[in-house]
Each structure stands twice: as C-alpha cells, then as structure tokens.
Amino acid sequence: MPLYVYEEVLPDGSGGDRFEILQSISAPVLEVHPETGVPVRRCLTSAAISRPWSAQSDSTKLSDRNLDKMGFTKYVKGKNGYEKTCGDGPDIIRK
C-alpha cells in the first residue's frame, strides 16, 4: 500500500501540520484528519524508491560477474584502447 502525505488546512487556507498514512490506491482521498476531524488535503511528494532499485545496489548489478551472466560485454578504457573485462567479443578495441 502506498504511503500518502496529508497536511491540515488552516482557516486561512494555508498548510498546517503534515502526517503520513498508509492507504490503498483505491481508497478515497481523506478530507478530514482521522483522529482530530480537522480538514486536510493530500500533498504531492516525490516517490520513495526502495533499496533494490537504489544507487547503493548499482555496484552489484553492474559487477563483471552479473553482466557476464546476463549476456553483456563490458569494456574499460586502458592504455592500448578499450579492454574487455567480461562477456564475448575481442579482448581489445583499439582507438
């Protein structure tokens, strides 16, 4: 279930305190705070990306072993051109 952010609507229309709530995607948007009954509106926020797709795991996904297993070829720039570190293809691609 998605985590939604809501904020209280103050009498002058400005935003007040914010809170988070887990709701089903099909659940109606809250119009009042579930505990206090104060009017609220849902806020637009950036998406939270969980760990498996974060930059922290990119080094594992892009490891030579994993790339080779998935059928990719990887070249790294060296002294004599680009040298193959994994996969099929020529060992060196010269400039």
C-alpha positions as CSV (number, residue, x, y, z in Angstrom):
1,M,0.0,0.0,0.0
2,P,1.2,3.5,-0.8
3,L,2.2,5.9,1.9
4,Y,0.4,9.3,1.4
5,V,1.3,12.6,3.0
6,Y,-1.5,14.9,4.1
7,E,-1.5,18.4,5.6
8,E,-4.0,20.2,7.8
9,V,-5.8,23.1,6.1
10,L,-5.7,26.1,8.4
11,P,-8.6,28.6,8.4
12,D,-6.8,31.0,6.1
13,G,-6.2,28.2,3.6
14,S,-2.5,27.7,4.3
15,G,-1.0,24.4,5.2
16,G,-0.5,23.2,8.7
17,D,1.0,20.1,10.3
18,R,1.7,17.2,8.0
19,F,1.2,13.5,8.6
20,E,1.6,10.2,6.7
21,I,-0.9,7.4,6.3
22,L,-0.9,4.1,4.5
23,Q,-3.9,3.8,2.2
24,S,-5.0,1.5,-0.6
25,I,-4.7,3.1,-4.0
26,S,-8.5,2.7,-4.4
27,A,-9.3,4.3,-1.1
28,P,-10.9,7.7,-1.3
29,V,-8.8,10.8,-0.5
30,L,-9.1,11.9,3.1
31,E,-11.0,15.2,3.7
32,V,-10.6,15.3,7.5
33,H,-7.9,14.1,9.9
34,P,-8.8,10.6,11.0
35,E,-8.2,11.4,14.7
36,T,-8.9,15.1,15.1
37,G,-11.5,15.8,12.4
38,V,-9.5,18.9,11.1
39,P,-9.8,19.5,7.3
40,V,-6.9,18.0,5.4
41,R,-5.6,17.8,1.8
42,R,-3.3,15.3,0.2
43,C,0.2,16.6,-0.7
44,L,2.2,15.8,-3.8
45,T,5.6,14.4,-2.9
46,S,8.4,12.7,-4.7
47,A,8.3,8.9,-4.9
48,A,10.2,6.9,-2.4
49,I,12.3,4.3,-4.2
50,S,13.1,1.1,-2.2
51,R,16.6,-0.3,-1.8
52,P,16.6,-2.9,-4.7
53,W,16.5,0.0,-7.2
54,S,18.7,2.5,-5.4
55,A,22.2,3.6,-6.4
56,Q,23.5,1.6,-3.4
57,S,22.9,-1.7,-5.2
58,D,24.2,-0.5,-8.7
59,S,27.7,-1.7,-8.0
60,T,26.3,-5.3,-7.5
61,K,24.0,-5.1,-10.6
62,L,26.9,-3.8,-12.7
63,S,29.5,-6.2,-11.5
64,D,31.5,-8.0,-14.2
65,R,30.1,-11.4,-13.0
66,N,26.5,-10.2,-13.1
67,L,26.9,-8.5,-16.5
68,D,28.6,-11.6,-18.0
69,K,25.8,-13.8,-16.6
70,M,23.2,-11.6,-18.3
71,G,25.0,-11.8,-21.7
72,F,26.6,-8.3,-21.7
73,T,30.1,-7.4,-22.7
74,K,31.9,-4.7,-20.7
75,Y,35.0,-2.8,-21.9
76,V,37.1,-0.4,-19.7
77,K,39.4,2.2,-21.2
78,G,43.0,1.2,-20.8
79,K,46.5,2.2,-22.2
80,N,46.1,0.5,-25.6
81,G,42.3,1.1,-26.1
82,Y,39.3,-0.5,-24.5
83,E,40.0,-3.8,-22.7
84,K,37.3,-6.4,-22.2
85,T,36.5,-7.2,-18.6
86,C,33.7,-9.7,-19.2
87,G,31.5,-11.2,-21.9
88,D,32.1,-12.2,-25.5
89,G,34.0,-10.2,-28.2
90,P,37.5,-9.0,-28.9
91,D,39.9,-8.6,-26.0
92,I,40.9,-5.1,-27.0
93,I,39.2,-2.4,-29.1
94,R,41.9,-0.1,-30.3
95,K,41.3,3.6,-30.8
